[in-house]
Amino acid sequence: MLLETLTLCDFGLFRGEHTVDLNPRKKYNSVRPIILFGAFNGAGKTTIFTAIRLAIYGKKSLGYTVSQKA
């Protein structure tokens, strides 16, 4: 499975709708197959990976200690 885009809508610290392009870019006539996320602490890197895990595996991937509202 290859994810091409990720759209977050009011998830975690992302308010509103945000779309992340996950397609590898071409540079110097070669595809770079790795997507890197870099940012300061608290910027939402873990939130993006939690959203991907939730989309693929469902709400049980977050564990039983997380409430429906959270």
Buried (B, 14 or more C-beta within 10 A) or exposed (E): EEEEEBEBEEBEEBEEEBEBEEEEEEEEEEEEEEEEEEEEEEEBEEBBEBBBEBEEEEEEEBEEEEEEEE
